[in-house]
Amino acid sequence: MGAVLFTWLRVTTAQEAAPAPVRVLLVTGMDYPAHKWQETAPVLRRLLEADPRMKVRVVEQPEALALLRPGDWEVVLLHFQNWEQPGPGAAARLSLSNHVASGGGLVSVHFACGAWHGEWPEFQNLLGRVWHGSGPGKSQHDPRGPFRVEMVDREHPITRGLADFTTVDELYTCLTGDAPIHLLAQATSKVDGRAHPQVFVRDYGRGRVFVTTLGHDVQAWTNHPTVGELLRRGTAWAAGASAVPTSVPGKQPE
């Protein structure tokens, strides 16, 4: 009896000590032709699952958002843009907004901030800032190349302990919106000389939203370790979990 009780206690303690899983639904399957989602989606999954708490499922049909129910996933990660075609319909839009408003997490990377362009005004309120599109006199991003990402809030759980870094990517200069956001990192354009948001968060209803405009291609996701670290921390934060697993000691990458 004593041995059985000891075994039960040991198993129970281990279960209680194990961090709760962060279930991530990575939604991809379409994008602007220069964005090779078939190459970047597996990289995103690998970067996220470097955090042992993350369990990622990839779905390559954005319309699957219509099946989303509050509580199904801790985080929905948007990795698509409906270039020159309609975005996911009314049922998908309602399901996504309900997921976040009821307490679910939302992550948007790179050109996903341009999804539903002009079709769903609430998407701008959901993310806080969105891609404003192309047109005469409108600049979308600096030419792809190196630029410095500067941490603005160095005390936020997502950025705490992370240093400024240089990446090779597209520096978006085209975001628009007036909803309140909490800016975490920015970069200064070589074209217009202005600082532009690169990483930010906001609350939506009872949910948390994490947005990064970084991530044009595989190189952009992997050329500096802090890019992946920001993604992991931001996703965990959006899920309501600790940004950094307590079981992973040591200095974070700079």
Contacts in CASP RR format, 6 or more apart in sequence:
PFRMAT RR
TARGET T0000
AUTHOR 0000-0000-0000
METHOD contacts of the structure
MODEL  1
MGAVLFTWLRVTTAQEAAPAPVRVLLVTGMDYPAHKWQETAPVLRRLLEA
DPRMKVRVVEQPEALALLRPGDWEVVLLHFQNWEQPGPGAAARLSLSNHV
ASGGGLVSVHFACGAWHGEWPEFQNLLGRVWHGSGPGKSQHDPRGPFRVE
MVDREHPITRGLADFTTVDELYTCLTGDAPIHLLAQATSKVDGRAHPQVF
VRDYGRGRVFVTTLGHDVQAWTNHPTVGELLRRGTAWAAGASAVPTSVPG
KQPE
19 52 0 8 1.000
19 53 0 8 1.000
19 241 0 8 1.000
19 242 0 8 1.000
19 245 0 8 1.000
19 246 0 8 1.000
19 247 0 8 1.000
20 53 0 8 1.000
20 241 0 8 1.000
21 53 0 8 1.000
21 54 0 8 1.000
21 55 0 8 1.000
21 74 0 8 1.000
22 51 0 8 1.000
22 53 0 8 1.000
22 54 0 8 1.000
22 55 0 8 1.000
22 74 0 8 1.000
22 75 0 8 1.000
22 235 0 8 1.000
22 236 0 8 1.000
22 239 0 8 1.000
22 241 0 8 1.000
23 55 0 8 1.000
23 57 0 8 1.000
23 72 0 8 1.000
23 73 0 8 1.000
23 74 0 8 1.000
23 75 0 8 1.000
24 48 0 8 1.000
24 54 0 8 1.000
24 55 0 8 1.000
24 56 0 8 1.000
24 57 0 8 1.000
24 73 0 8 1.000
24 74 0 8 1.000
24 75 0 8 1.000
24 76 0 8 1.000
24 77 0 8 1.000
24 107 0 8 1.000
24 235 0 8 1.000
24 239 0 8 1.000
25 57 0 8 1.000
25 59 0 8 1.000
25 68 0 8 1.000
25 72 0 8 1.000
25 73 0 8 1.000
25 75 0 8 1.000
25 76 0 8 1.000
25 77 0 8 1.000
26 41 0 8 1.000
26 44 0 8 1.000
26 45 0 8 1.000
26 48 0 8 1.000
26 56 0 8 1.000
26 57 0 8 1.000
26 58 0 8 1.000
26 59 0 8 1.000
26 77 0 8 1.000
26 79 0 8 1.000
27 59 0 8 1.000
27 62 0 8 1.000
27 64 0 8 1.000
27 65 0 8 1.000
27 76 0 8 1.000
27 77 0 8 1.000
27 78 0 8 1.000
27 79 0 8 1.000
27 80 0 8 1.000
28 37 0 8 1.000
28 41 0 8 1.000
28 58 0 8 1.000
28 59 0 8 1.000
28 60 0 8 1.000
28 62 0 8 1.000
28 79 0 8 1.000
28 80 0 8 1.000
29 37 0 8 1.000
29 41 0 8 1.000
29 60 0 8 1.000
29 61 0 8 1.000
29 62 0 8 1.000
29 79 0 8 1.000
29 80 0 8 1.000
30 37 0 8 1.000
30 62 0 8 1.000
30 80 0 8 1.000
30 81 0 8 1.000
30 82 0 8 1.000
30 83 0 8 1.000
30 85 0 8 1.000
31 37 0 8 1.000
31 79 0 8 1.000
31 80 0 8 1.000
31 81 0 8 1.000
31 83 0 8 1.000
31 111 0 8 1.000
32 81 0 8 1.000
32 83 0 8 1.000
32 111 0 8 1.000
33 83 0 8 1.000
34 216 0 8 1.000
35 81 0 8 1.000
35 110 0 8 1.000
35 111 0 8 1.000
35 216 0 8 1.000
35 217 0 8 1.000
36 217 0 8 1.000
36 218 0 8 1.000
37 79 0 8 1.000
37 80 0 8 1.000
39 217 0 8 1.000
39 218 0 8 1.000
40 79 0 8 1.000
40 215 0 8 1.000
40 217 0 8 1.000
40 218 0 8 1.000
40 221 0 8 1.000
41 58 0 8 1.000
41 60 0 8 1.000
41 79 0 8 1.000
42 58 0 8 1.000
43 218 0 8 1.000
43 221 0 8 1.000
43 222 0 8 1.000
44 56 0 8 1.000
44 77 0 8 1.000
44 79 0 8 1.000
44 109 0 8 1.000
44 221 0 8 1.000
44 231 0 8 1.000
45 56 0 8 1.000
45 58 0 8 1.000
47 221 0 8 1.000
47 228 0 8 1.000
47 231 0 8 1.000
47 232 0 8 1.000
48 54 0 8 1.000
48 56 0 8 1.000
48 77 0 8 1.000
48 231 0 8 1.000
48 232 0 8 1.000
48 235 0 8 1.000
49 55 0 8 1.000
49 56 0 8 1.000
50 232 0 8 1.000
51 232 0 8 1.000
51 236 0 8 1.000
51 245 0 8 1.000
51 248 0 8 1.000
52 245 0 8 1.000
52 247 0 8 1.000
52 248 0 8 1.000
53 236 0 8 1.000
53 241 0 8 1.000
53 245 0 8 1.000
54 232 0 8 1.000
54 235 0 8 1.000
54 236 0 8 1.000
62 80 0 8 1.000
62 82 0 8 1.000
62 87 0 8 1.000
62 88 0 8 1.000
62 92 0 8 1.000
62 115 0 8 1.000
63 88 0 8 1.000
63 89 0 8 1.000
63 92 0 8 1.000
64 92 0 8 1.000
65 76 0 8 1.000
65 88 0 8 1.000
65 92 0 8 1.000
65 93 0 8 1.000
65 95 0 8 1.000
65 96 0 8 1.000
66 88 0 8 1.000
66 89 0 8 1.000
66 91 0 8 1.000
66 92 0 8 1.000
66 95 0 8 1.000
67 95 0 8 1.000
68 76 0 8 1.000
68 92 0 8 1.000
68 95 0 8 1.000
68 96 0 8 1.000
68 98 0 8 1.000
68 99 0 8 1.000
69 95 0 8 1.000
69 99 0 8 1.000
70 98 0 8 1.000
70 99 0 8 1.000
70 102 0 8 1.000
70 103 0 8 1.000
70 104 0 8 1.000
71 99 0 8 1.000
71 102 0 8 1.000
71 104 0 8 1.000
72 99 0 8 1.000
73 99 0 8 1.000
73 104 0 8 1.000
74 104 0 8 1.000
74 105 0 8 1.000
74 238 0 8 1.000
74 239 0 8 1.000
74 240 0 8 1.000
74 241 0 8 1.000
75 104 0 8 1.000
75 105 0 8 1.000
75 106 0 8 1.000
75 107 0 8 1.000
75 235 0 8 1.000
75 238 0 8 1.000
75 239 0 8 1.000
76 96 0 8 1.000
76 99 0 8 1.000
76 100 0 8 1.000
76 104 0 8 1.000
76 105 0 8 1.000
76 106 0 8 1.000
76 107 0 8 1.000
77 106 0 8 1.000
77 107 0 8 1.000
77 108 0 8 1.000
77 109 0 8 1.000
77 235 0 8 1.000
78 106 0 8 1.000
78 107 0 8 1.000
78 108 0 8 1.000
78 109 0 8 1.000
78 112 0 8 1.000
78 115 0 8 1.000
79 109 0 8 1.000
79 110 0 8 1.000
79 112 0 8 1.000
80 112 0 8 1.000
80 115 0 8 1.000
81 111 0 8 1.000
81 112 0 8 1.000
81 114 0 8 1.000
81 115 0 8 1.000
81 117 0 8 1.000
82 88 0 8 1.000
82 115 0 8 1.000
82 116 0 8 1.000
82 117 0 8 1.000
86 119 0 8 1.000
87 115 0 8 1.000
87 116 0 8 1.000
87 119 0 8 1.000
87 120 0 8 1.000
88 116 0 8 1.000
93 116 0 8 1.000
93 120 0 8 1.000
93 122 0 8 1.000
93 123 0 8 1.000
96 106 0 8 1.000
96 126 0 8 1.000
97 122 0 8 1.000
97 126 0 8 1.000
97 204 0 8 1.000
99 105 0 8 1.000
99 106 0 8 1.000
100 106 0 8 1.000
100 126 0 8 1.000
100 204 0 8 1.000
100 205 0 8 1.000
100 207 0 8 1.000
100 208 0 8 1.000
100 209 0 8 1.000
101 204 0 8 1.000
101 205 0 8 1.000
101 206 0 8 1.000
101 207 0 8 1.000
102 206 0 8 1.000
102 207 0 8 1.000
103 205 0 8 1.000
103 206 0 8 1.000
103 207 0 8 1.000
103 208 0 8 1.000
104 206 0 8 1.000
104 207 0 8 1.000
104 208 0 8 1.000
104 238 0 8 1.000
104 239 0 8 1.000
105 207 0 8 1.000
105 208 0 8 1.000
105 209 0 8 1.000
105 210 0 8 1.000
105 238 0 8 1.000
105 239 0 8 1.000
105 240 0 8 1.000
106 126 0 8 1.000
106 127 0 8 1.000
106 204 0 8 1.000
106 207 0 8 1.000
106 208 0 8 1.000
106 209 0 8 1.000
106 210 0 8 1.000
106 238 0 8 1.000
107 209 0 8 1.000
107 210 0 8 1.000
107 211 0 8 1.000
107 231 0 8 1.000
107 234 0 8 1.000
107 235 0 8 1.000
107 238 0 8 1.000
108 127 0 8 1.000
108 209 0 8 1.000
108 210 0 8 1.000
108 211 0 8 1.000
108 212 0 8 1.000
109 211 0 8 1.000
109 212 0 8 1.000
109 214 0 8 1.000
109 215 0 8 1.000
109 231 0 8 1.000
110 170 0 8 1.000
110 212 0 8 1.000
110 213 0 8 1.000
110 214 0 8 1.000
110 215 0 8 1.000
110 216 0 8 1.000
110 220 0 8 1.000
111 131 0 8 1.000
113 127 0 8 1.000
113 129 0 8 1.000
113 130 0 8 1.000
113 131 0 8 1.000
113 172 0 8 1.000
113 175 0 8 1.000
113 211 0 8 1.000
113 213 0 8 1.000
114 130 0 8 1.000
114 131 0 8 1.000
114 133 0 8 1.000
115 123 0 8 1.000
116 123 0 8 1.000
117 130 0 8 1.000
117 131 0 8 1.000
117 133 0 8 1.000
123 130 0 8 1.000
124 130 0 8 1.000
124 176 0 8 1.000
124 177 0 8 1.000
124 179 0 8 1.000
125 179 0 8 1.000
125 204 0 8 1.000
126 204 0 8 1.000
126 209 0 8 1.000
127 202 0 8 1.000
127 209 0 8 1.000
127 211 0 8 1.000
128 177 0 8 1.000
128 179 0 8 1.000
128 180 0 8 1.000
128 181 0 8 1.000
128 200 0 8 1.000
128 202 0 8 1.000
128 209 0 8 1.000
128 211 0 8 1.000
129 175 0 8 1.000
129 176 0 8 1.000
129 177 0 8 1.000
129 179 0 8 1.000
129 181 0 8 1.000
129 197 0 8 1.000
129 200 0 8 1.000
129 211 0 8 1.000
130 175 0 8 1.000
130 176 0 8 1.000
130 177 0 8 1.000
131 140 0 8 1.000
131 172 0 8 1.000
131 174 0 8 1.000
131 175 0 8 1.000
131 176 0 8 1.000
132 138 0 8 1.000
132 174 0 8 1.000
132 175 0 8 1.000
132 176 0 8 1.000
133 140 0 8 1.000
133 174 0 8 1.000
134 140 0 8 1.000
138 174 0 8 1.000
139 173 0 8 1.000
139 174 0 8 1.000
139 191 0 8 1.000
139 192 0 8 1.000
140 172 0 8 1.000
140 173 0 8 1.000
140 174 0 8 1.000
141 170 0 8 1.000
141 171 0 8 1.000
141 172 0 8 1.000
141 173 0 8 1.000
141 174 0 8 1.000
142 170 0 8 1.000
142 171 0 8 1.000
142 173 0 8 1.000
142 189 0 8 1.000
142 190 0 8 1.000
142 191 0 8 1.000
143 191 0 8 1.000
144 168 0 8 1.000
144 169 0 8 1.000
144 170 0 8 1.000
144 216 0 8 1.000
145 168 0 8 1.000
145 169 0 8 1.000
145 170 0 8 1.000
145 171 0 8 1.000
146 166 0 8 1.000
146 167 0 8 1.000
146 168 0 8 1.000
147 166 0 8 1.000
147 167 0 8 1.000
147 169 0 8 1.000
147 171 0 8 1.000
147 187 0 8 1.000
147 188 0 8 1.000
147 190 0 8 1.000
148 164 0 8 1.000
148 165 0 8 1.000
148 166 0 8 1.000
148 187 0 8 1.000
148 188 0 8 1.000
149 164 0 8 1.000
149 165 0 8 1.000
149 166 0 8 1.000
149 167 0 8 1.000
149 185 0 8 1.000
149 186 0 8 1.000
149 187 0 8 1.000
149 198 0 8 1.000
149 199 0 8 1.000
149 214 0 8 1.000
149 226 0 8 1.000
150 164 0 8 1.000
150 185 0 8 1.000
150 186 0 8 1.000
150 187 0 8 1.000
150 188 0 8 1.000
150 195 0 8 1.000
151 159 0 8 1.000
151 162 0 8 1.000
151 163 0 8 1.000
151 164 0 8 1.000
151 184 0 8 1.000
151 185 0 8 1.000
152 183 0 8 1.000
152 184 0 8 1.000
152 185 0 8 1.000
152 186 0 8 1.000
153 159 0 8 1.000
153 182 0 8 1.000
153 183 0 8 1.000
153 184 0 8 1.000
154 160 0 8 1.000
154 161 0 8 1.000
154 162 0 8 1.000
156 182 0 8 1.000
156 184 0 8 1.000
156 201 0 8 1.000
157 233 0 8 1.000
157 237 0 8 1.000
157 242 0 8 1.000
157 243 0 8 1.000
157 244 0 8 1.000
158 184 0 8 1.000
158 199 0 8 1.000
158 201 0 8 1.000
158 210 0 8 1.000
158 230 0 8 1.000
158 233 0 8 1.000
158 234 0 8 1.000
158 237 0 8 1.000
158 243 0 8 1.000
159 184 0 8 1.000
159 185 0 8 1.000
159 199 0 8 1.000
159 230 0 8 1.000
159 233 0 8 1.000
160 243 0 8 1.000
161 252 0 8 1.000
161 254 0 8 1.000
162 226 0 8 1.000
162 229 0 8 1.000
162 230 0 8 1.000
162 252 0 8 1.000
162 253 0 8 1.000
162 254 0 8 1.000
163 226 0 8 1.000
163 254 0 8 1.000
165 224 0 8 1.000
165 226 0 8 1.000
165 227 0 8 1.000
165 254 0 8 1.000
166 224 0 8 1.000
167 214 0 8 1.000
167 220 0 8 1.000
167 223 0 8 1.000
167 224 0 8 1.000
167 227 0 8 1.000
168 219 0 8 1.000
168 220 0 8 1.000
168 223 0 8 1.000
169 214 0 8 1.000
169 215 0 8 1.000
169 216 0 8 1.000
169 220 0 8 1.000
169 223 0 8 1.000
170 213 0 8 1.000
170 215 0 8 1.000
170 216 0 8 1.000
170 220 0 8 1.000
171 187 0 8 1.000
171 189 0 8 1.000
171 190 0 8 1.000
171 196 0 8 1.000
171 198 0 8 1.000
172 196 0 8 1.000
172 198 0 8 1.000
172 213 0 8 1.000
173 189 0 8 1.000
173 191 0 8 1.000
173 192 0 8 1.000
173 194 0 8 1.000
173 196 0 8 1.000
175 196 0 8 1.000
175 197 0 8 1.000
175 213 0 8 1.000
179 202 0 8 1.000
180 202 0 8 1.000
181 197 0 8 1.000
181 200 0 8 1.000
181 201 0 8 1.000
181 202 0 8 1.000
181 211 0 8 1.000
182 200 0 8 1.000
182 201 0 8 1.000
182 202 0 8 1.000
183 197 0 8 1.000
183 199 0 8 1.000
183 200 0 8 1.000
184 199 0 8 1.000
184 200 0 8 1.000
184 201 0 8 1.000
185 197 0 8 1.000
185 198 0 8 1.000
185 199 0 8 1.000
185 200 0 8 1.000
185 230 0 8 1.000
186 195 0 8 1.000
186 196 0 8 1.000
186 197 0 8 1.000
186 198 0 8 1.000
187 195 0 8 1.000
187 196 0 8 1.000
187 198 0 8 1.000
188 194 0 8 1.000
188 195 0 8 1.000
188 196 0 8 1.000
189 195 0 8 1.000
189 196 0 8 1.000
196 213 0 8 1.000
197 211 0 8 1.000
197 213 0 8 1.000
198 212 0 8 1.000
198 213 0 8 1.000
198 214 0 8 1.000
199 210 0 8 1.000
199 211 0 8 1.000
199 212 0 8 1.000
199 213 0 8 1.000
199 214 0 8 1.000
199 230 0 8 1.000
200 211 0 8 1.000
201 208 0 8 1.000
201 209 0 8 1.000
201 210 0 8 1.000
201 211 0 8 1.000
201 234 0 8 1.000
201 237 0 8 1.000
201 238 0 8 1.000
202 208 0 8 1.000
202 209 0 8 1.000
202 211 0 8 1.000
203 209 0 8 1.000
207 238 0 8 1.000
208 237 0 8 1.000
208 238 0 8 1.000
208 239 0 8 1.000
208 240 0 8 1.000
209 238 0 8 1.000
210 234 0 8 1.000
210 235 0 8 1.000
210 237 0 8 1.000
210 238 0 8 1.000
212 230 0 8 1.000
212 231 0 8 1.000
214 220 0 8 1.000
214 221 0 8 1.000
214 227 0 8 1.000
214 230 0 8 1.000
215 221 0 8 1.000
215 227 0 8 1.000
220 227 0 8 1.000
221 227 0 8 1.000
221 228 0 8 1.000
221 231 0 8 1.000
225 253 0 8 1.000
226 253 0 8 1.000
226 254 0 8 1.000
229 252 0 8 1.000
229 253 0 8 1.000
233 243 0 8 1.000
233 244 0 8 1.000
234 243 0 8 1.000
236 242 0 8 1.000
236 243 0 8 1.000
236 244 0 8 1.000
236 245 0 8 1.000
237 243 0 8 1.000
244 252 0 8 1.000
END
